[in-house]
């Protein structure tokens, strides 16, 4: 079965640089996948991507060595299983607040006896490979190679973090900094530098390290991504495809207007 190279990067003590796709386009995903990211996350929570489009985006990403991940809208077993069956090599799930939430998440993503994922890896058997690339042994290695990544972004999740991280099968955790800021009574963006939010972020990171689990975070710039890696995060997302498009287009238009003054 195809190896999940993110696990190899973490085993070396290094950080994964993750791209983020919110635009529902296989071509956009293909462009992103050719830019040197270690992984690409297709966002079906806040992005504009539905299932069939997500499948085409997974196919586009699979033309490269980049590892495909999907953020699901909610901790819902049917959606989780369907995205893994489509070939996602990991799922990021929002609002995991208790060990029971974490157990339900892991259970939906792992085959029996560990979990209750239903068998039917319709595309995953081709992407993941296996016997002569027919996927005959996909189910034997899927639990090990695919990643289950809960998002930690509420006061309740912070309170229960040790218990959440003790649930077997969690591959990493991910901080949604805007939701974390709002949960602590701060502005979603400007509040991320608030001392209480910074302390919470550092606590989450330290707790994950104590459990030997990589911690990830969404960032809004290259500078913040570098800072988070230096702080100890091993999975950083740099903005998203829509923000890259917006920023570059704005820069170019402004440059032309300035040039013709």
Buried (B, 14 or more C-beta within 10 A) or exposed (E): BBBBBBBEBBEEEEBBBBBBBBBBBBEBBBBBBEEEBBBBBBBBBEBEBEEEBBBBBBBBBBEBEBBBBBBBBEBBBEBBBBBBBBBBBBBBBBBBBBBEBBBBBBBBBBBEEEBBBBEEBEBBBBBBBBEEEEBEBBBEBBBEBBBBBBBBBBEBBBEBBEEBBEBEBBBBBBBBBBBBBBBBEBEEEEBBEBEEBEEBBEEBBEBBBEBEBBBBBBBBEEEBBBEBBEBBBBBBBBBBBBBBEEEEEEEEEEEEEEEEE
